[in-house]
Amino acid sequence: MEHAAFVHNEEQYIVHNPKEVTQILNDLVKHKSMIKVSFNHGADVYLTSIFNRRLLASNHVVFIKEDGVKIKWTSTHVAGVDLKDGKAIKISLPKDMVRLQRRDFYRFATPVANPVICRIPVPDVLNPEEEAILELTLVDVSLGGIGALVTAPLNPALVIGQALSGCKIGFPDVGETNLSLMVKNITEIHIQDAVTKYRVGFQYVEPSRGNEGLINRYVYILERQAIALAHGAA
């Protein structure tokens, strides 16, 4: 396996798990993603559909998928192989790679059949000196935060700008976070049954590397499900 070199602001998005790295590469192949290669200290940049002798001679090649979710890895040994349908590039399995969403963060809807629950410690409404647990069902998740649909009346703790610590989000098949959230926005939702509801948006507050890993893995699962659904409906 080969280690990649990443810039500082990419470190939190590095994928180390070999199974995840393999799955990402398989998805790129399955969906025939366009990959850009950069080598010769960045002087040469091509699409992988272009077979180049200088590429094979290079000992440091950066592969990048830029559309949608950015995927990036580095290979130090690149070889050419002949396949039935043409020439191809052969590389060792990357030791790690970057999987980075754009900073505006794509929100993925959470499944209704397997809901994601967020439990937030808040002061008890009747006895503020005591602690209560506010249990919210999420409607969407991104790398930057979460969204929940809340029925009126809103808990007094849900105020824009309020930081909430000790929040636990149970991501199915991934694990449970323990982090701080900040209320970023509250939007009233009009529903036909005349019940007032709100979409409350939360931002993660300096999540630990472990929490970031859980969030990344769950978002990746939702993304793959969304892609599979889109291709199934096509």
trRosetta pair geometry for C-beta under 8 A, 3 or more apart (Angstrom, degrees):
i j d omega theta_ij theta_ji phi_ij phi_ji
1 18 7.3 -92 -96 -106 147 109
1 92 6.2 -178 -115 146 25 112
1 93 5.2 -46 -107 87 82 86
1 94 6.6 42 -166 146 86 16
1 95 4.1 109 142 -79 112 76
2 74 6.9 -121 133 99 117 73
2 75 5.6 97 77 -126 162 55
2 76 5.6 -176 -141 15 133 94
2 77 7.3 -165 -75 22 138 87
2 91 7.5 -73 16 170 140 101
2 92 5.0 114 -21 80 105 117
2 93 7.6 164 16 86 78 39
2 94 5.5 -56 66 -122 86 52
2 95 5.5 -138 84 -10 27 93
3 74 7.6 -1 114 70 45 109
3 94 8.0 98 -109 -170 14 73
3 95 4.5 -29 -81 50 55 140
3 96 6.4 18 -138 26 62 99
4 14 8.0 -171 65 -132 116 108
4 72 7.4 137 -179 126 153 81
4 73 4.9 -114 -79 -153 142 61
4 74 3.9 135 -131 25 79 96
4 94 6.1 14 -42 -161 109 117
4 95 7.0 -162 -8 57 73 87
4 96 5.6 -119 24 79 102 81
4 97 6.1 88 -8 -97 153 50
4 98 7.4 -121 106 -18 150 85
5 74 5.6 23 21 -7 75 163
6 10 4.2 -122 -180 85 115 123
6 11 6.1 150 104 -77 130 58
6 14 6.2 -127 -12 -80 165 113
6 72 7.6 119 -109 102 94 122
6 98 5.8 132 -116 -59 127 120
7 10 5.2 85 60 6 72 109
8 11 6.2 -31 -167 -17 40 114
10 13 5.6 -74 -168 48 62 106
10 14 6.8 86 138 -56 83 84
10 72 7.4 -53 -153 63 149 136
10 98 4.8 -35 -177 -116 121 140
10 100 6.4 -74 -132 -63 87 140
11 14 6.0 -31 -162 -14 40 116
12 209 6.8 -133 -126 -116 80 75
12 212 5.2 -71 -175 171 102 162
13 98 5.1 54 103 -157 105 82
13 99 5.8 -143 169 66 97 52
13 100 4.4 55 156 -83 167 84
13 216 6.9 158 -135 -110 61 137
14 96 5.2 18 -178 169 105 126
14 97 7.2 157 -149 83 64 23
14 98 5.8 -45 -94 -92 58 63
15 20 5.0 -123 -177 113 122 126
15 21 5.8 161 116 -73 113 75
15 24 6.8 116 79 -23 164 148
15 96 6.2 168 80 -158 51 73
15 97 5.4 -15 52 63 101 75
15 98 7.4 155 7 -111 83 13
15 99 5.2 41 -28 -1 122 114
15 216 7.3 -155 -85 143 89 138
16 20 7.9 53 65 53 36 123
16 21 7.8 -46 166 -43 13 115
16 95 7.5 -12 -143 150 69 72
16 96 4.9 -21 -101 -104 60 108
17 20 4.0 70 78 11 107 110
17 21 6.7 -178 89 -12 54 83
18 21 5.5 -52 -144 37 34 114
18 22 6.2 35 157 -19 66 105
18 93 7.0 46 -148 146 97 136
19 22 5.7 -53 -147 37 30 112
19 23 6.3 31 152 -21 64 106
20 23 5.5 -53 -145 36 33 113
20 24 6.4 36 154 -21 65 103
20 217 7.2 -88 -105 -113 139 92
20 220 7.4 45 -150 122 111 167
21 24 5.9 -54 -151 33 29 111
21 25 6.5 26 153 -15 63 107
21 93 6.7 104 118 177 127 97
21 94 5.7 -143 -167 74 133 91
21 95 7.9 -136 -87 146 168 11
21 96 7.0 -116 -85 -118 131 28
21 97 5.8 125 -125 12 96 112
22 25 5.8 -58 -150 39 31 110
22 26 6.2 33 152 -20 66 107
22 93 6.8 -16 -82 -143 86 125
23 26 5.6 -53 -146 37 32 113
23 27 6.4 34 154 -22 65 104
24 27 5.7 -54 -151 33 30 112
24 28 6.6 33 150 -22 63 103
24 71 6.2 165 173 -130 123 134
24 97 6.7 -148 86 73 153 141
24 99 6.5 -121 -114 -84 146 126
24 220 8.0 -61 -82 -152 96 132
25 28 5.6 -50 -152 31 34 114
25 29 6.6 32 152 -15 65 104
25 93 7.8 -115 -8 -133 161 79
25 94 7.9 158 -62 21 127 105
26 29 5.7 -56 -152 38 34 110
26 30 6.0 36 152 -23 68 108
27 30 5.5 -52 -140 36 32 114
27 31 6.1 5 167 4 67 111
27 33 7.8 40 122 -21 73 129
27 224 6.8 -100 -105 -111 139 101
27 227 7.6 73 -158 90 117 162
28 31 6.7 -70 -142 50 21 91
28 33 4.4 -75 -151 34 73 127
28 35 6.9 49 -177 -62 130 119
28 65 6.4 -136 -120 -60 118 150
28 71 6.7 -119 -78 73 126 164
29 32 7.4 18 -177 -75 32 43
29 33 7.9 -51 -45 21 20 89
31 227 7.0 -57 -81 -178 142 134
33 65 5.2 2 152 -127 132 133
33 67 7.8 -161 -156 55 95 105
33 71 7.9 49 132 35 159 134
34 47 6.2 -42 -170 -144 95 117
34 48 7.8 174 -166 29 50 95
34 49 7.9 -41 -134 -20 81 112
34 65 7.1 128 80 -131 53 81
34 67 6.9 55 53 9 106 124
35 47 7.0 118 77 -160 49 66
35 48 4.4 20 75 -10 101 129
35 63 5.5 -7 -180 -168 121 97
35 64 6.9 142 -163 70 70 36
35 65 5.4 -49 -103 -75 72 80
36 45 6.4 5 180 -174 109 94
36 46 7.3 166 -155 90 65 30
36 47 6.0 -52 -102 -100 60 55
36 48 7.4 -133 -94 -27 13 80
36 63 7.4 148 79 -158 47 47
36 64 4.8 -26 65 67 97 93
36 65 7.6 157 16 -86 77 31
36 66 6.5 12 9 -13 126 112
37 45 7.2 174 87 -148 49 50
37 46 5.6 -14 58 64 94 78
37 47 7.5 103 13 -157 82 11
37 48 5.7 99 -24 -78 112 76
37 55 6.4 46 121 -130 146 124
37 61 5.7 -13 -166 -175 108 106
37 62 6.9 147 -158 77 53 51
37 63 5.6 -21 -100 -99 76 65
37 64 7.7 166 -86 20 28 75
38 42 5.5 4 177 -113 117 58
38 44 7.1 153 -153 88 47 59
38 45 4.9 -7 -103 -103 79 85
38 61 7.3 149 73 -161 44 56
38 62 4.5 -16 58 61 97 106
38 64 6.9 22 -4 2 108 118
39 42 7.9 -176 81 -58 7 24
39 44 5.4 -23 67 70 75 108
39 54 7.1 169 95 130 123 92
39 55 5.8 133 30 -121 151 62
39 58 3.9 1 -178 -151 136 173
39 60 6.5 151 -136 88 82 61
39 61 4.6 -26 -80 -106 115 74
39 62 7.1 176 -69 19 60 70
40 43 4.4 -72 115 53 107 100
40 44 4.3 66 34 9 126 106
40 54 6.2 -5 -52 159 129 124
40 58 6.0 -96 -50 -99 66 124
42 45 7.1 5 -166 -56 56 102
44 52 7.2 179 173 140 138 160
44 54 5.9 171 -67 106 172 135
44 55 7.3 -138 123 -73 140 76
44 58 7.9 -140 57 -62 132 144
46 50 4.4 -103 179 65 126 127
46 52 5.9 144 7 -20 166 141
46 55 7.1 -79 42 -68 134 129
47 50 5.6 94 65 1 73 98
48 63 7.4 29 -69 -132 124 102
48 89 6.3 -94 -159 7 105 136
51 55 7.6 -124 -167 44 43 136
51 80 6.8 73 -156 -123 114 125
51 87 5.0 23 -87 98 151 141
51 89 7.9 -173 -114 -60 80 88
52 55 4.1 93 76 -7 97 109
52 56 7.4 -174 96 -7 58 80
53 56 5.8 -56 -157 35 40 109
53 57 6.5 31 150 -15 69 109
54 57 5.6 -60 -147 41 37 110
54 58 6.4 49 152 -39 67 101
55 58 5.8 -50 -154 15 31 116
55 61 6.6 61 -161 -108 81 134
55 78 6.2 -77 150 112 83 149
55 89 7.5 -67 137 -109 132 125
56 78 5.8 -129 -119 103 47 98
56 79 6.7 62 -141 -125 98 31
56 80 5.5 -41 -94 -27 133 103
58 61 5.3 108 100 -63 125 92
58 78 6.7 17 67 31 86 127
59 76 5.3 14 177 -168 71 78
59 77 7.4 2 -135 -77 68 52
60 74 6.7 -16 -162 -169 73 113
60 76 6.0 -6 -88 -111 54 71
61 74 6.9 151 79 -157 46 61
61 75 5.0 -20 64 64 100 89
61 76 7.6 178 20 -87 77 22
61 78 5.2 34 5 -40 151 139
61 91 7.9 -121 72 -102 128 130
62 72 6.8 -5 -176 -165 96 96
62 73 7.6 175 -151 92 57 31
62 74 5.3 -28 -99 -100 67 79
63 71 7.9 -25 119 117 93 90
63 72 6.9 165 87 -148 59 46
63 73 5.4 -7 56 60 103 76
63 74 7.4 -178 16 -87 76 28
63 75 6.7 39 -15 -2 112 106
63 91 8.0 -108 -32 -16 142 169
64 70 7.1 -21 -165 -164 89 92
64 71 7.2 159 -154 85 41 57
64 72 4.9 4 -107 -104 77 87
65 68 7.8 -23 141 60 105 91
65 69 7.8 25 105 91 112 64
65 70 6.5 167 86 -151 68 41
65 71 4.1 23 40 45 111 99
65 72 7.5 -140 29 -61 63 54
66 70 5.9 7 -125 -113 44 88
69 99 6.4 10 160 -173 116 82
69 100 7.0 161 -172 79 71 36
69 101 5.2 -41 -117 -90 84 70
69 106 7.6 -79 -68 15 92 137
69 223 6.7 19 -31 -152 150 158
70 98 6.9 -16 116 117 98 106
70 99 7.4 159 86 -156 59 34
70 100 4.4 -20 65 67 109 92
70 101 7.4 -180 19 -86 81 18
70 102 7.5 106 -16 -60 105 66
71 97 6.4 16 -171 154 82 127
71 98 7.0 159 -155 86 35 66
71 99 5.8 0 -105 -106 73 69
71 100 8.0 177 -75 26 31 69
72 97 6.3 170 83 -170 45 85
72 98 4.3 -1 55 52 99 110
72 100 7.4 -3 10 13 109 111
73 94 4.2 -48 -172 -107 143 162
73 96 7.4 179 -122 102 101 44
73 97 3.7 -48 -75 -109 108 103
73 98 7.2 -176 -67 19 59 69
74 94 7.3 114 54 -126 47 115
75 78 5.6 97 113 -66 125 90
75 91 4.3 -58 -131 -148 154 130
75 92 6.7 154 -140 42 101 77
75 94 6.8 -91 -76 -83 82 90
77 91 6.9 142 86 -140 67 65
77 92 6.0 53 60 -10 110 109
78 89 5.9 -26 -165 -164 102 106
78 90 7.3 138 -164 71 50 53
78 91 5.7 -21 -106 -88 68 91
79 89 7.4 133 73 -163 42 56
79 90 4.4 -29 71 64 93 105
79 91 7.7 169 25 -74 73 43
80 87 6.0 -15 -169 -169 105 111
80 88 7.4 143 -158 76 58 40
80 89 6.6 -42 -102 -104 55 52
80 90 7.1 164 -107 13 4 93
81 87 7.2 147 79 -157 42 62
81 88 5.3 -27 67 67 91 89
81 89 7.6 125 21 -135 86 5
81 90 4.7 71 -18 -36 120 121
82 86 7.9 -107 -150 154 61 24
82 87 6.0 -39 -104 -101 58 65
82 88 7.8 151 -105 21 12 80
83 86 6.2 0 65 62 90 42
83 87 7.2 145 22 -115 81 13
83 88 5.1 35 -8 -6 123 122
91 94 7.6 14 131 -51 124 78
94 97 5.1 66 112 -54 149 102
99 216 6.8 117 82 -169 116 117
99 220 6.9 21 142 -90 154 120
101 105 5.8 74 119 -116 130 52
101 106 5.8 -120 -156 16 133 93
101 142 7.4 -130 100 -172 161 92
101 143 5.0 164 40 9 128 138
101 219 7.5 -80 -28 149 140 145
102 105 7.1 -134 85 -46 65 32
102 106 7.5 79 44 -29 90 85
103 144 7.8 81 -169 -71 53 133
105 142 4.0 87 166 161 114 138
105 143 5.4 -143 -124 50 105 82
105 144 3.9 -95 -64 4 162 119
105 145 7.4 86 129 24 165 77
106 142 6.1 172 82 -124 40 107
106 223 7.7 78 95 -99 136 105
107 140 4.2 32 173 163 110 135
107 141 7.1 144 -155 66 69 23
107 142 4.7 -64 -95 -54 60 113
107 147 6.7 25 -152 -1 137 128
108 140 6.2 156 75 -155 33 81
108 141 5.8 -29 62 62 88 76
108 142 6.8 139 9 -82 74 62
108 219 6.3 144 19 -145 134 71
108 222 3.8 118 133 135 149 133
108 223 6.2 -103 -83 -66 147 61
108 226 6.0 -119 -136 -38 107 138
109 139 6.6 -39 -140 165 75 66
109 140 5.3 -47 -98 -95 43 84
109 222 7.6 175 63 -165 43 123
109 226 7.9 120 37 -88 85 114
110 115 6.6 71 133 -142 121 52
110 116 4.7 -98 -151 11 148 115
110 138 4.9 81 -6 102 157 97
110 139 6.1 -155 30 -164 102 15
110 140 6.2 -153 -13 -89 84 25
110 141 5.8 79 -66 -12 101 103
110 222 7.2 -62 -99 -107 52 133
111 114 4.7 28 89 46 125 84
111 115 7.2 -126 90 -74 66 38
111 225 7.6 -60 -62 147 114 165
112 115 6.7 2 -156 -72 32 86
114 172 5.0 -13 160 -37 119 172
115 137 5.1 -34 -175 -148 133 108
115 138 7.3 151 -175 45 80 71
116 137 7.2 118 71 -162 53 59
116 138 4.2 -29 83 42 107 121
116 141 6.7 9 61 -51 170 129
116 146 7.9 -127 114 -144 133 130
116 169 6.6 17 171 -174 105 94
116 170 6.6 -174 -155 78 63 66
116 171 6.2 5 -128 -106 113 52
116 172 6.8 -110 -88 -10 77 91
116 218 7.9 91 -108 -178 139 144
117 135 6.2 -14 -168 -167 109 94
117 136 7.2 146 -158 77 58 44
117 137 6.0 -35 -101 -100 66 60
117 138 7.4 -149 -83 -3 16 88
117 169 7.5 176 92 -146 44 51
117 170 5.3 10 58 39 87 110
118 135 7.5 154 80 -155 49 46
118 136 4.7 -19 63 65 98 97
118 137 7.8 177 20 -89 79 13
118 138 5.8 85 -18 -52 110 101
118 146 6.5 141 -62 113 149 158
118 148 6.4 -100 38 -76 130 135
118 167 6.2 1 -175 -178 100 106
118 168 7.1 162 -155 85 52 46
118 169 4.7 -14 -104 -99 83 81
118 170 7.9 -159 -79 15 39 68
118 181 7.9 38 -176 -35 137 160
118 202 7.9 173 173 29 167 156
119 133 5.2 -9 -169 -173 101 113
119 134 7.3 149 -158 74 48 48
119 135 5.4 -12 -104 -102 76 73
119 136 7.9 -178 -78 23 31 70
119 167 7.0 164 81 -157 49 57
119 168 4.7 -9 56 60 100 97
119 169 7.9 -172 21 -74 65 37
119 170 7.9 44 -4 -17 102 99
120 133 7.0 137 66 -161 39 59
120 134 4.5 -26 65 62 97 101
120 135 7.9 -175 22 -74 72 28
120 136 6.8 20 0 2 113 111
120 157 7.4 -177 128 109 125 142
120 164 5.2 4 -160 158 117 143
120 166 7.7 117 -150 89 48 77
120 167 4.9 -8 -103 -111 78 92
120 181 7.1 -71 -109 42 120 129
121 131 5.3 -12 -166 -171 102 120
121 132 7.6 145 -153 77 53 35
121 133 6.1 -36 -95 -100 54 66
121 134 7.8 -175 -83 16 4 82
121 164 7.4 166 61 -176 65 95
121 165 7.4 -31 56 84 112 63
121 166 4.8 2 16 89 125 128
121 167 7.6 -131 14 -77 74 52
122 131 7.3 137 72 -157 27 69
122 132 5.8 -33 71 69 78 85
122 133 7.6 124 23 -121 78 17
122 134 4.8 35 6 -20 128 117
122 155 6.0 47 130 158 169 139
122 156 8.0 149 172 67 127 75
122 157 4.0 -116 -140 -17 125 161
122 164 7.1 -32 -81 -133 86 120
123 128 4.4 14 171 -150 129 68
123 129 7.6 35 -149 -34 102 12
123 130 7.4 105 -161 74 62 47
123 131 6.8 -67 -108 -108 37 50
123 132 7.1 25 130 20 20 92
123 156 7.7 -44 66 76 105 115
123 157 6.7 154 29 -69 81 114
124 127 4.6 6 90 62 128 72
124 128 6.4 -145 64 -85 67 23
124 129 7.7 -32 41 56 106 42
124 130 4.2 1 7 82 136 95
124 131 6.5 113 -33 152 89 2
124 132 4.2 112 -93 -31 71 110
125 128 7.7 11 -140 -74 14 69
125 132 7.1 -28 -5 14 72 155
125 155 7.2 -118 -69 -142 113 81
125 156 6.7 133 -111 8 89 114
127 130 4.3 36 103 17 111 113
134 155 5.4 -59 -113 -34 138 171
134 157 6.8 -142 -27 56 152 133
134 158 8.0 -180 179 -48 165 105
136 148 4.0 8 165 -159 128 153
136 150 6.4 -41 -124 -83 110 95
136 200 7.5 -79 -142 59 152 125
137 148 6.5 132 74 -147 39 93
137 149 6.8 -28 79 50 90 87
138 141 6.1 42 156 -59 144 91
138 146 5.2 -65 -127 -176 124 117
138 147 6.6 101 -160 74 79 50
138 148 5.3 -66 -104 -90 50 77
138 169 7.4 42 -40 -143 140 111
139 147 5.2 -58 62 104 92 98
139 148 6.3 139 3 -125 87 25
139 149 4.9 73 -42 -25 131 101
139 199 6.8 -74 45 -128 144 101
140 146 7.0 167 90 -159 57 54
140 147 4.3 19 51 42 94 116
141 146 5.3 -12 -109 -112 67 83
141 147 7.7 -135 -64 23 36 74
141 215 7.5 -157 175 -152 115 83
141 218 6.4 -41 129 118 157 116
141 219 6.1 -138 120 -89 106 81
141 222 6.4 156 63 -15 111 162
142 145 6.0 13 58 50 98 55
142 146 7.5 -170 27 -80 67 40
142 219 6.7 63 -151 -116 29 128
143 215 6.2 114 -129 138 56 117
143 216 6.7 38 -115 -92 102 66
143 219 5.7 -24 -64 -49 77 172
144 203 6.2 -36 157 -134 84 83
144 204 6.7 -150 180 21 35 97
145 181 7.5 105 -142 -143 92 96
145 184 6.7 -31 -141 6 171 139
145 201 6.2 64 124 177 138 84
145 202 5.1 -172 -170 95 108 55
145 203 4.2 -64 -85 -104 130 43
145 204 5.7 -154 -91 -12 62 71
146 169 6.9 -173 -57 -111 160 146
146 181 7.4 -49 37 -126 107 133
146 201 7.6 174 90 -151 41 53
146 202 5.1 -4 58 57 82 104
146 204 8.0 81 -9 -52 87 83
147 199 5.6 1 -175 -176 111 101
147 200 7.0 157 -155 78 59 44
147 201 5.1 -23 -102 -100 84 70
147 202 7.4 -178 -83 19 35 73
148 199 7.3 157 78 -154 36 55
148 200 5.1 -19 62 59 89 95
148 202 7.3 28 0 -7 104 112
149 189 7.0 -33 -137 20 98 156
149 197 5.7 11 -178 170 92 127
149 198 7.4 159 -155 81 49 40
149 199 5.8 -29 -97 -98 65 67
149 200 7.9 169 -92 16 16 77
150 154 6.2 67 124 -111 136 78
150 155 7.8 -95 -166 3 141 89
150 158 7.0 -155 101 -113 178 175
150 197 6.5 156 80 -163 40 75
150 198 4.9 -23 64 63 94 91
150 199 7.7 151 17 -101 79 18
150 200 5.3 25 -2 -9 127 119
151 195 6.3 -31 -138 161 104 117
151 196 7.4 107 -163 87 60 59
151 197 5.3 -42 -100 -104 52 85
152 195 7.5 -175 33 173 94 71
152 196 4.0 6 3 92 137 108
152 197 6.7 -126 -15 -85 80 31
152 198 6.8 95 -65 -17 79 101
154 158 4.8 -108 177 69 111 126
154 186 7.2 12 -107 -150 156 142
154 198 6.1 -4 -78 25 113 151
154 200 7.7 128 -130 -73 117 129
155 158 5.0 92 65 -4 82 103
156 159 7.4 -4 170 -39 51 106
157 162 6.2 170 174 152 63 157
157 164 6.7 80 160 -94 120 119
158 162 7.0 -153 -137 48 19 142
158 183 5.7 142 -158 -104 61 149
158 186 6.8 110 150 -92 105 131
158 200 5.8 -57 -160 -127 129 148
159 162 4.5 92 63 -32 81 124
159 183 6.2 134 77 67 32 151
160 183 5.3 -121 -108 117 34 104
160 184 6.9 23 -142 175 84 13
160 185 6.6 34 -112 -98 112 29
160 186 6.1 -117 -59 -1 97 103
161 182 7.0 -22 -155 -176 24 104
161 183 6.5 -31 25 72 27 89
162 182 6.9 168 85 -151 40 62
162 183 4.8 26 49 20 87 117
163 180 5.9 8 -177 177 98 117
163 181 7.4 164 -154 87 54 38
163 182 4.9 -27 -98 -97 68 86
163 205 6.1 43 -139 -58 107 164
164 167 5.7 72 114 -55 103 115
164 180 6.5 163 83 -157 45 67
164 181 5.0 -15 60 63 99 86
164 182 7.3 169 16 -88 74 33
164 183 7.3 68 -12 -33 112 88
164 202 7.9 -56 40 -135 119 127
165 180 4.6 -26 -105 -101 65 96
166 178 6.6 -21 -146 -167 47 88
166 180 7.6 32 -4 -86 39 65
167 177 7.3 4 104 104 80 104
167 178 7.3 156 74 -150 43 40
167 179 5.8 -40 63 72 93 60
167 180 6.5 115 13 -120 106 21
167 181 4.8 15 0 -5 163 111
167 202 8.0 -176 -163 172 172 156
168 176 5.5 9 -171 177 98 111
168 177 6.4 172 -144 79 45 60
168 178 5.5 -7 -93 -95 80 68
169 176 6.7 169 79 -153 42 62
169 177 4.6 11 45 39 92 110
169 179 7.7 -27 8 34 106 103
170 176 4.8 -20 -101 -101 65 94
171 174 3.9 -28 108 58 116 122
171 175 6.1 10 56 55 99 46
171 176 7.1 -180 20 -87 70 38
171 177 7.2 61 -12 -19 106 94
171 214 5.9 159 27 169 142 100
171 215 7.6 -173 -58 -95 152 41
171 217 7.6 121 126 85 150 95
171 218 4.0 -90 -159 -84 139 144
172 218 7.8 109 50 -127 59 110
173 221 7.0 136 83 -117 124 164
174 214 5.5 120 146 -157 114 79
174 217 5.0 158 -134 100 120 118
174 218 4.6 -87 -15 -69 167 93
174 221 7.1 -132 -58 -7 120 143
175 214 4.9 -100 68 -120 108 121
176 214 7.7 -57 71 -157 10 158
177 207 7.3 -39 -157 -141 129 122
177 211 4.7 73 -139 -136 105 98
177 214 5.4 -171 -72 82 90 146
177 215 7.0 36 -75 -55 139 88
178 211 7.2 -122 50 -85 50 118
179 204 6.1 -5 136 -148 144 93
179 205 7.1 166 161 53 96 72
179 207 4.8 -12 -133 -114 147 88
179 208 7.1 -146 -98 9 102 83
179 211 4.8 90 -61 -141 129 162
180 204 7.6 101 80 -167 60 53
180 205 4.0 -51 98 60 106 120
180 206 7.2 16 52 52 116 80
180 207 7.9 -157 43 -81 69 62
181 202 4.1 -1 -177 -179 121 128
181 203 6.8 143 -160 68 66 39
181 204 6.5 -45 -105 -103 67 40
181 205 6.4 -172 -99 -3 13 98
182 202 6.5 143 67 -159 37 71
182 203 4.9 -21 59 58 95 94
182 205 5.2 97 -25 -61 102 113
183 186 7.0 7 177 -50 114 99
183 200 6.4 -48 -137 -174 98 105
183 201 7.5 105 -162 79 55 54
183 202 6.1 -42 -97 -102 45 73
184 201 4.8 -60 66 105 100 100
184 202 6.4 145 5 -125 93 18
184 203 4.8 81 -47 -22 128 105
185 200 7.5 173 90 -153 53 42
185 201 4.3 17 52 41 91 119
186 198 5.4 -3 -171 -180 89 130
186 199 7.5 164 -153 81 42 50
186 200 5.3 -4 -108 -108 78 74
186 201 7.5 -143 -67 22 39 75
187 198 6.4 148 73 -160 41 73
187 199 4.7 -10 60 55 100 95
187 201 7.7 43 -1 -14 102 104
188 196 6.8 -38 -153 -163 102 95
188 197 7.7 127 -160 83 55 42
188 198 5.6 -42 -100 -101 46 79
189 196 8.0 132 64 -169 64 49
189 197 4.6 -34 63 85 110 92
189 198 6.3 171 6 -104 89 21
189 199 5.6 86 -46 -23 120 90
191 194 7.4 -92 86 -7 75 15
191 195 5.8 -22 69 59 123 79
191 197 5.9 38 -11 17 128 118
204 207 4.6 -26 171 -35 128 115
204 211 7.5 169 -155 132 132 127
204 215 7.1 -39 -67 -81 156 162
207 211 3.9 -117 -177 93 109 126
207 212 5.1 142 104 -58 116 77
207 215 6.8 48 125 -10 170 139
208 211 4.8 94 52 10 76 101
208 212 6.9 -136 96 -6 40 88
209 212 5.5 -53 -146 36 32 115
209 213 6.5 38 153 -24 63 102
210 213 5.7 -52 -154 29 32 113
210 214 6.9 30 151 -16 63 102
211 214 5.7 -52 -152 34 37 111
211 215 6.3 36 152 -17 68 105
212 215 5.7 -55 -147 39 33 111
212 216 6.1 36 154 -21 67 107
213 216 5.7 -53 -145 36 29 112
213 217 6.3 27 158 -18 64 107
214 217 6.0 -58 -149 36 28 108
214 218 6.4 20 158 -13 65 109
215 218 6.1 -62 -148 39 28 105
215 219 6.2 26 157 -17 66 110
216 219 5.9 -59 -145 39 27 109
216 220 6.3 30 155 -22 63 108
217 220 5.7 -55 -151 34 30 114
217 221 6.7 34 151 -21 63 102
218 221 5.5 -48 -152 31 37 114
218 222 6.6 35 151 -15 66 103
219 222 5.7 -54 -150 39 35 111
219 223 6.2 38 151 -23 67 105
220 223 5.6 -51 -145 34 32 114
220 224 6.4 32 156 -18 64 104
221 224 6.0 -56 -151 35 29 109
221 225 6.5 28 152 -17 63 107
222 225 5.6 -56 -149 37 33 112
222 226 6.3 33 153 -21 66 106
223 226 5.7 -55 -148 35 31 111
223 227 6.4 31 154 -18 65 105
224 227 5.7 -53 -146 36 32 111
224 228 6.3 32 154 -19 65 107
225 228 5.8 -55 -146 38 30 111
225 229 6.2 31 155 -20 64 108
226 229 5.7 -54 -147 36 30 112
226 230 6.3 32 154 -20 64 107
227 230 5.7 -55 -148 36 30 112
227 231 6.3 24 156 -13 65 108
228 231 6.0 -58 -146 41 29 106
228 232 6.1 31 154 -23 64 110
229 232 5.6 -56 -145 36 29 113
229 233 6.3 21 158 -15 65 108
230 233 6.0 -61 -148 38 28 104
230 234 6.6 39 151 -37 63 103
231 234 5.5 -42 -148 16 35 119
